[in-house]
Amino acid sequence: MKRQFVILFFTMLIFSSMLAQKNEKQKIKLLKISYITSALNLTPSEAEKFWPVYNLYSDNIMHLKQKLERGIQREVKLAGGIENISNQKAQALIDKALKLEQEITDNKIKMVHELSKIISPKKIIGLKKAEKDFNRRLLLEYRKRKNKR
């Protein structure tokens, strides 16, 4: 009985932690939407068309970047470090990384092409700045919260 209670307790603890992380990600996404919409001064009509396109491509790009980072790190770790990787394996990793980088670039190009049908070129340029500004603010807020602990 005691063991079942402990298992149930830890299961609920893990589940609540996952929900909290999901809520945090959702809050950040909503803040980003608000920030970028405001920074670009999107009209309601533009925003309605902009966000599905932006979310699709930015999610794809984020997934590819994670795949790139995790894939190389995992391969190096499995080999026991960089010094244990053969030149042939290293070249294969480089080729794989370059292919993923090309996919990231292709997605960015497609996103800009699709967004150019929705918003002006000036707003597309402003998007890059708004993304950087938002990420910088997010990082500063994270550092503030981390230092308070």
mmCIF file of the C-alpha atoms, coordinates in Angstrom:
data_MODEL
# 
_entry.id   MODEL 
# 
loop_
_atom_site.group_PDB 
_atom_site.id 
_atom_site.type_symbol 
_atom_site.label_atom_id 
_atom_site.label_alt_id 
_atom_site.label_comp_id 
_atom_site.label_asym_id 
_atom_site.label_entity_id 
_atom_site.label_seq_id 
_atom_site.pdbx_PDB_ins_code 
_atom_site.Cartn_x 
_atom_site.Cartn_y 
_atom_site.Cartn_z 
_atom_site.occupancy 
_atom_site.B_iso_or_equiv 
_atom_site.pdbx_formal_charge 
_atom_site.auth_seq_id 
_atom_site.auth_comp_id 
_atom_site.auth_asym_id 
_atom_site.auth_atom_id 
_atom_site.pdbx_PDB_model_num 
ATOM 1   C CA . MET A 1 1   ? 0.000  0.000  0.000   1.00 0.00 ? 1   MET A CA 1 
ATOM 2   C CA . LYS A 1 2   ? 2.765  2.408  0.965   1.00 0.00 ? 2   LYS A CA 1 
ATOM 3   C CA . ARG A 1 3   ? 4.652  1.604  -2.241  1.00 0.00 ? 3   ARG A CA 1 
ATOM 4   C CA . GLN A 1 4   ? 1.566  2.315  -4.368  1.00 0.00 ? 4   GLN A CA 1 
ATOM 5   C CA . PHE A 1 5   ? 1.113  5.635  -2.610  1.00 0.00 ? 5   PHE A CA 1 
ATOM 6   C CA . VAL A 1 6   ? 4.750  6.596  -3.298  1.00 0.00 ? 6   VAL A CA 1 
ATOM 7   C CA . ILE A 1 7   ? 4.412  5.623  -6.957  1.00 0.00 ? 7   ILE A CA 1 
ATOM 8   C CA . LEU A 1 8   ? 1.157  7.570  -7.245  1.00 0.00 ? 8   LEU A CA 1 
ATOM 9   C CA . PHE A 1 9   ? 2.738  10.582 -5.537  1.00 0.00 ? 9   PHE A CA 1 
ATOM 10  C CA . PHE A 1 10  ? 5.740  10.653 -7.870  1.00 0.00 ? 10  PHE A CA 1 
ATOM 11  C CA . THR A 1 11  ? 3.543  10.102 -10.914 1.00 0.00 ? 11  THR A CA 1 
ATOM 12  C CA . MET A 1 12  ? 1.396  13.077 -9.943  1.00 0.00 ? 12  MET A CA 1 
ATOM 13  C CA . LEU A 1 13  ? 4.504  15.168 -9.202  1.00 0.00 ? 13  LEU A CA 1 
ATOM 14  C CA . ILE A 1 14  ? 5.958  14.438 -12.628 1.00 0.00 ? 14  ILE A CA 1 
ATOM 15  C CA . PHE A 1 15  ? 2.608  15.082 -14.327 1.00 0.00 ? 15  PHE A CA 1 
ATOM 16  C CA . SER A 1 16  ? 2.160  18.441 -12.558 1.00 0.00 ? 16  SER A CA 1 
ATOM 17  C CA . SER A 1 17  ? 5.718  19.415 -13.477 1.00 0.00 ? 17  SER A CA 1 
ATOM 18  C CA . MET A 1 18  ? 5.012  18.610 -17.123 1.00 0.00 ? 18  MET A CA 1 
ATOM 19  C CA . LEU A 1 19  ? 1.824  20.678 -17.030 1.00 0.00 ? 19  LEU A CA 1 
ATOM 20  C CA . ALA A 1 20  ? 3.687  23.616 -15.480 1.00 0.00 ? 20  ALA A CA 1 
ATOM 21  C CA . GLN A 1 21  ? 6.310  23.458 -18.241 1.00 0.00 ? 21  GLN A CA 1 
ATOM 22  C CA . LYS A 1 22  ? 3.596  23.285 -20.883 1.00 0.00 ? 22  LYS A CA 1 
ATOM 23  C CA . ASN A 1 23  ? 1.843  26.288 -19.313 1.00 0.00 ? 23  ASN A CA 1 
ATOM 24  C CA . GLU A 1 24  ? 5.114  28.240 -19.285 1.00 0.00 ? 24  GLU A CA 1 
ATOM 25  C CA . LYS A 1 25  ? 5.714  27.451 -22.956 1.00 0.00 ? 25  LYS A CA 1 
ATOM 26  C CA . GLN A 1 26  ? 2.140  28.503 -23.748 1.00 0.00 ? 26  GLN A CA 1 
ATOM 27  C CA . LYS A 1 27  ? 2.600  31.785 -21.840 1.00 0.00 ? 27  LYS A CA 1 
ATOM 28  C CA . ILE A 1 28  ? 5.831  32.502 -23.694 1.00 0.00 ? 28  ILE A CA 1 
ATOM 29  C CA . LYS A 1 29  ? 4.171  31.759 -27.031 1.00 0.00 ? 29  LYS A CA 1 
ATOM 30  C CA . LEU A 1 30  ? 1.292  34.126 -26.221 1.00 0.00 ? 30  LEU A CA 1 
ATOM 31  C CA . LEU A 1 31  ? 3.732  36.843 -25.140 1.00 0.00 ? 31  LEU A CA 1 
ATOM 32  C CA . LYS A 1 32  ? 5.668  36.377 -28.377 1.00 0.00 ? 32  LYS A CA 1 
ATOM 33  C CA . ILE A 1 33  ? 2.491  36.653 -30.452 1.00 0.00 ? 33  ILE A CA 1 
ATOM 34  C CA . SER A 1 34  ? 1.538  39.834 -28.647 1.00 0.00 ? 34  SER A CA 1 
ATOM 35  C CA . TYR A 1 35  ? 5.027  41.326 -28.896 1.00 0.00 ? 35  TYR A CA 1 
ATOM 36  C CA . ILE A 1 36  ? 5.522  40.605 -32.596 1.00 0.00 ? 36  ILE A CA 1 
ATOM 37  C CA . THR A 1 37  ? 1.987  41.654 -33.534 1.00 0.00 ? 37  THR A CA 1 
ATOM 38  C CA . SER A 1 38  ? 2.576  44.959 -31.783 1.00 0.00 ? 38  SER A CA 1 
ATOM 39  C CA . ALA A 1 39  ? 6.147  45.451 -33.069 1.00 0.00 ? 39  ALA A CA 1 
ATOM 40  C CA . LEU A 1 40  ? 5.064  44.863 -36.667 1.00 0.00 ? 40  LEU A CA 1 
ATOM 41  C CA . ASN A 1 41  ? 1.851  46.805 -36.197 1.00 0.00 ? 41  ASN A CA 1 
ATOM 42  C CA . LEU A 1 42  ? -0.116 44.001 -37.837 1.00 0.00 ? 42  LEU A CA 1 
ATOM 43  C CA . THR A 1 43  ? -3.701 44.730 -38.722 1.00 0.00 ? 43  THR A CA 1 
ATOM 44  C CA . PRO A 1 44  ? -6.253 42.143 -37.586 1.00 0.00 ? 44  PRO A CA 1 
ATOM 45  C CA . SER A 1 45  ? -6.525 40.918 -41.165 1.00 0.00 ? 45  SER A CA 1 
ATOM 46  C CA . GLU A 1 46  ? -2.745 40.589 -41.512 1.00 0.00 ? 46  GLU A CA 1 
ATOM 47  C CA . ALA A 1 47  ? -2.409 38.875 -38.131 1.00 0.00 ? 47  ALA A CA 1 
ATOM 48  C CA . GLU A 1 48  ? -5.101 36.350 -39.037 1.00 0.00 ? 48  GLU A CA 1 
ATOM 49  C CA . LYS A 1 49  ? -3.134 35.302 -42.125 1.00 0.00 ? 49  LYS A CA 1 
ATOM 50  C CA . PHE A 1 50  ? 0.366  35.878 -40.718 1.00 0.00 ? 50  PHE A CA 1 
ATOM 51  C CA . TRP A 1 51  ? 0.325  33.674 -37.610 1.00 0.00 ? 51  TRP A CA 1 
ATOM 52  C CA . PRO A 1 52  ? -0.573 30.313 -39.202 1.00 0.00 ? 52  PRO A CA 1 
ATOM 53  C CA . VAL A 1 53  ? 2.220  30.740 -41.769 1.00 0.00 ? 53  VAL A CA 1 
ATOM 54  C CA . TYR A 1 54  ? 4.736  32.029 -39.230 1.00 0.00 ? 54  TYR A CA 1 
ATOM 55  C CA . ASN A 1 55  ? 3.939  29.287 -36.703 1.00 0.00 ? 55  ASN A CA 1 
ATOM 56  C CA . LEU A 1 56  ? 4.205  26.529 -39.299 1.00 0.00 ? 56  LEU A CA 1 
ATOM 57  C CA . TYR A 1 57  ? 7.621  27.587 -40.536 1.00 0.00 ? 57  TYR A CA 1 
ATOM 58  C CA . SER A 1 58  ? 9.057  28.671 -37.196 1.00 0.00 ? 58  SER A CA 1 
ATOM 59  C CA . ASP A 1 59  ? 8.018  25.340 -35.648 1.00 0.00 ? 59  ASP A CA 1 
ATOM 60  C CA . ASN A 1 60  ? 9.701  23.499 -38.528 1.00 0.00 ? 60  ASN A CA 1 
ATOM 61  C CA . ILE A 1 61  ? 12.841 25.604 -38.160 1.00 0.00 ? 61  ILE A CA 1 
ATOM 62  C CA . MET A 1 62  ? 12.961 25.077 -34.386 1.00 0.00 ? 62  MET A CA 1 
ATOM 63  C CA . HIS A 1 63  ? 12.525 21.317 -34.845 1.00 0.00 ? 63  HIS A CA 1 
ATOM 64  C CA . LEU A 1 64  ? 15.353 21.209 -37.409 1.00 0.00 ? 64  LEU A CA 1 
ATOM 65  C CA . LYS A 1 65  ? 17.664 23.234 -35.138 1.00 0.00 ? 65  LYS A CA 1 
ATOM 66  C CA . GLN A 1 66  ? 16.978 20.886 -32.230 1.00 0.00 ? 66  GLN A CA 1 
ATOM 67  C CA . LYS A 1 67  ? 17.569 17.890 -34.472 1.00 0.00 ? 67  LYS A CA 1 
ATOM 68  C CA . LEU A 1 68  ? 20.859 19.417 -35.588 1.00 0.00 ? 68  LEU A CA 1 
ATOM 69  C CA . GLU A 1 69  ? 22.126 20.126 -32.067 1.00 0.00 ? 69  GLU A CA 1 
ATOM 70  C CA . ARG A 1 70  ? 20.909 16.932 -30.441 1.00 0.00 ? 70  ARG A CA 1 
ATOM 71  C CA . GLY A 1 71  ? 22.009 14.710 -33.294 1.00 0.00 ? 71  GLY A CA 1 
ATOM 72  C CA . ILE A 1 72  ? 25.610 15.843 -33.261 1.00 0.00 ? 72  ILE A CA 1 
ATOM 73  C CA . GLN A 1 73  ? 25.810 15.866 -29.465 1.00 0.00 ? 73  GLN A CA 1 
ATOM 74  C CA . ARG A 1 74  ? 24.315 12.373 -29.267 1.00 0.00 ? 74  ARG A CA 1 
ATOM 75  C CA . GLU A 1 75  ? 26.703 10.957 -31.869 1.00 0.00 ? 75  GLU A CA 1 
ATOM 76  C CA . VAL A 1 76  ? 29.731 12.477 -30.157 1.00 0.00 ? 76  VAL A CA 1 
ATOM 77  C CA . LYS A 1 77  ? 28.557 11.218 -26.760 1.00 0.00 ? 77  LYS A CA 1 
ATOM 78  C CA . LEU A 1 78  ? 27.907 7.705  -28.092 1.00 0.00 ? 78  LEU A CA 1 
ATOM 79  C CA . ALA A 1 79  ? 31.418 7.617  -29.525 1.00 0.00 ? 79  ALA A CA 1 
ATOM 80  C CA . GLY A 1 80  ? 32.846 8.615  -26.143 1.00 0.00 ? 80  GLY A CA 1 
ATOM 81  C CA . GLY A 1 81  ? 33.960 12.080 -27.224 1.00 0.00 ? 81  GLY A CA 1 
ATOM 82  C CA . ILE A 1 82  ? 35.307 13.828 -30.290 1.00 0.00 ? 82  ILE A CA 1 
ATOM 83  C CA . GLU A 1 83  ? 38.705 12.184 -29.939 1.00 0.00 ? 83  GLU A CA 1 
ATOM 84  C CA . ASN A 1 84  ? 37.071 8.759  -30.466 1.00 0.00 ? 84  ASN A CA 1 
ATOM 85  C CA . ILE A 1 85  ? 35.303 9.647  -33.729 1.00 0.00 ? 85  ILE A CA 1 
ATOM 86  C CA . SER A 1 86  ? 36.922 8.549  -36.960 1.00 0.00 ? 86  SER A CA 1 
ATOM 87  C CA . ASN A 1 87  ? 37.466 11.072 -39.723 1.00 0.00 ? 87  ASN A CA 1 
ATOM 88  C CA . GLN A 1 88  ? 34.903 9.195  -41.814 1.00 0.00 ? 88  GLN A CA 1 
ATOM 89  C CA . LYS A 1 89  ? 32.293 9.454  -39.030 1.00 0.00 ? 89  LYS A CA 1 
ATOM 90  C CA . ALA A 1 90  ? 33.186 13.123 -38.480 1.00 0.00 ? 90  ALA A CA 1 
ATOM 91  C CA . GLN A 1 91  ? 32.681 13.801 -42.188 1.00 0.00 ? 91  GLN A CA 1 
ATOM 92  C CA . ALA A 1 92  ? 29.309 12.039 -42.065 1.00 0.00 ? 92  ALA A CA 1 
ATOM 93  C CA . LEU A 1 93  ? 28.302 14.259 -39.127 1.00 0.00 ? 93  LEU A CA 1 
ATOM 94  C CA . ILE A 1 94  ? 29.433 17.358 -41.004 1.00 0.00 ? 94  ILE A CA 1 
ATOM 95  C CA . ASP A 1 95  ? 27.457 16.298 -44.087 1.00 0.00 ? 95  ASP A CA 1 
ATOM 96  C CA . LYS A 1 96  ? 24.369 15.635 -41.962 1.00 0.00 ? 96  LYS A CA 1 
ATOM 97  C CA . ALA A 1 97  ? 24.738 19.010 -40.226 1.00 0.00 ? 97  ALA A CA 1 
ATOM 98  C CA . LEU A 1 98  ? 25.112 20.828 -43.539 1.00 0.00 ? 98  LEU A CA 1 
ATOM 99  C CA . LYS A 1 99  ? 22.012 19.097 -44.887 1.00 0.00 ? 99  LYS A CA 1 
ATOM 100 C CA . LEU A 1 100 ? 20.020 20.204 -41.830 1.00 0.00 ? 100 LEU A CA 1 
ATOM 101 C CA . GLU A 1 101 ? 21.401 23.747 -42.121 1.00 0.00 ? 101 GLU A CA 1 
ATOM 102 C CA . GLN A 1 102 ? 20.247 23.782 -45.754 1.00 0.00 ? 102 GLN A CA 1 
ATOM 103 C CA . GLU A 1 103 ? 16.781 22.613 -44.704 1.00 0.00 ? 103 GLU A CA 1 
ATOM 104 C CA . ILE A 1 104 ? 16.661 25.417 -42.121 1.00 0.00 ? 104 ILE A CA 1 
ATOM 105 C CA . THR A 1 105 ? 17.642 27.953 -44.784 1.00 0.00 ? 105 THR A CA 1 
ATOM 106 C CA . ASP A 1 106 ? 15.105 26.524 -47.238 1.00 0.00 ? 106 ASP A CA 1 
ATOM 107 C CA . ASN A 1 107 ? 12.360 26.837 -44.610 1.00 0.00 ? 107 ASN A CA 1 
ATOM 108 C CA . LYS A 1 108 ? 13.338 30.454 -43.909 1.00 0.00 ? 108 LYS A CA 1 
ATOM 109 C CA . ILE A 1 109 ? 13.208 31.249 -47.626 1.00 0.00 ? 109 ILE A CA 1 
ATOM 110 C CA . LYS A 1 110 ? 9.805  29.585 -47.997 1.00 0.00 ? 110 LYS A CA 1 
ATOM 111 C CA . MET A 1 111 ? 8.512  31.457 -44.935 1.00 0.00 ? 111 MET A CA 1 
ATOM 112 C CA . VAL A 1 112 ? 9.629  34.820 -46.306 1.00 0.00 ? 112 VAL A CA 1 
ATOM 113 C CA . HIS A 1 113 ? 8.101  33.985 -49.684 1.00 0.00 ? 113 HIS A CA 1 
ATOM 114 C CA . GLU A 1 114 ? 4.769  33.050 -48.067 1.00 0.00 ? 114 GLU A CA 1 
ATOM 115 C CA . LEU A 1 115 ? 4.811  36.037 -45.707 1.00 0.00 ? 115 LEU A CA 1 
ATOM 116 C CA . SER A 1 116 ? 5.508  38.421 -48.601 1.00 0.00 ? 116 SER A CA 1 
ATOM 117 C CA . LYS A 1 117 ? 2.018  37.575 -49.854 1.00 0.00 ? 117 LYS A CA 1 
ATOM 118 C CA . ILE A 1 118 ? 0.597  38.746 -46.511 1.00 0.00 ? 118 ILE A CA 1 
ATOM 119 C CA . ILE A 1 119 ? 2.750  41.615 -45.206 1.00 0.00 ? 119 ILE A CA 1 
ATOM 120 C CA . SER A 1 120 ? 5.035  44.260 -46.683 1.00 0.00 ? 120 SER A CA 1 
ATOM 121 C CA . PRO A 1 121 ? 8.787  43.784 -47.158 1.00 0.00 ? 121 PRO A CA 1 
ATOM 122 C CA . LYS A 1 122 ? 9.399  46.373 -44.412 1.00 0.00 ? 122 LYS A CA 1 
ATOM 123 C CA . LYS A 1 123 ? 7.379  44.286 -41.963 1.00 0.00 ? 123 LYS A CA 1 
ATOM 124 C CA . ILE A 1 124 ? 9.291  41.155 -42.963 1.00 0.00 ? 124 ILE A CA 1 
ATOM 125 C CA . ILE A 1 125 ? 12.554 42.939 -42.159 1.00 0.00 ? 125 ILE A CA 1 
ATOM 126 C CA . GLY A 1 126 ? 11.007 44.184 -38.929 1.00 0.00 ? 126 GLY A CA 1 
ATOM 127 C CA . LEU A 1 127 ? 10.076 40.595 -38.058 1.00 0.00 ? 127 LEU A CA 1 
ATOM 128 C CA . LYS A 1 128 ? 13.723 39.596 -37.712 1.00 0.00 ? 128 LYS A CA 1 
ATOM 129 C CA . LYS A 1 129 ? 14.369 42.525 -35.388 1.00 0.00 ? 129 LYS A CA 1 
ATOM 130 C CA . ALA A 1 130 ? 11.212 41.817 -33.378 1.00 0.00 ? 130 ALA A CA 1 
ATOM 131 C CA . GLU A 1 131 ? 12.230 38.169 -32.950 1.00 0.00 ? 131 GLU A CA 1 
ATOM 132 C CA . LYS A 1 132 ? 15.694 39.167 -31.740 1.00 0.00 ? 132 LYS A CA 1 
ATOM 133 C CA . ASP A 1 133 ? 14.294 41.798 -29.393 1.00 0.00 ? 133 ASP A CA 1 
ATOM 134 C CA . PHE A 1 134 ? 11.755 39.354 -27.953 1.00 0.00 ? 134 PHE A CA 1 
ATOM 135 C CA . ASN A 1 135 ? 14.384 36.662 -27.426 1.00 0.00 ? 135 ASN A CA 1 
ATOM 136 C CA . ARG A 1 136 ? 16.707 39.186 -25.776 1.00 0.00 ? 136 ARG A CA 1 
ATOM 137 C CA . ARG A 1 137 ? 13.935 40.319 -23.406 1.00 0.00 ? 137 ARG A CA 1 
ATOM 138 C CA . LEU A 1 138 ? 13.041 36.730 -22.648 1.00 0.00 ? 138 LEU A CA 1 
ATOM 139 C CA . LEU A 1 139 ? 16.651 35.912 -21.817 1.00 0.00 ? 139 LEU A CA 1 
ATOM 140 C CA . LEU A 1 140 ? 16.974 38.981 -19.589 1.00 0.00 ? 140 LEU A CA 1 
ATOM 141 C CA . GLU A 1 141 ? 13.793 38.015 -17.732 1.00 0.00 ? 141 GLU A CA 1 
ATOM 142 C CA . TYR A 1 142 ? 15.072 34.474 -17.300 1.00 0.00 ? 142 TYR A CA 1 
ATOM 143 C CA . ARG A 1 143 ? 18.363 35.770 -15.871 1.00 0.00 ? 143 ARG A CA 1 
ATOM 144 C CA . LYS A 1 144 ? 16.515 38.080 -13.470 1.00 0.00 ? 144 LYS A CA 1 
ATOM 145 C CA . ARG A 1 145 ? 14.370 35.227 -12.195 1.00 0.00 ? 145 ARG A CA 1 
ATOM 146 C CA . LYS A 1 146 ? 17.356 32.922 -11.901 1.00 0.00 ? 146 LYS A CA 1 
ATOM 147 C CA . ASN A 1 147 ? 19.301 35.491 -9.872  1.00 0.00 ? 147 ASN A CA 1 
ATOM 148 C CA . LYS A 1 148 ? 16.371 35.968 -7.466  1.00 0.00 ? 148 LYS A CA 1 
ATOM 149 C CA . ARG A 1 149 ? 16.502 32.301 -6.448  1.00 0.00 ? 149 ARG A CA 1 
# 
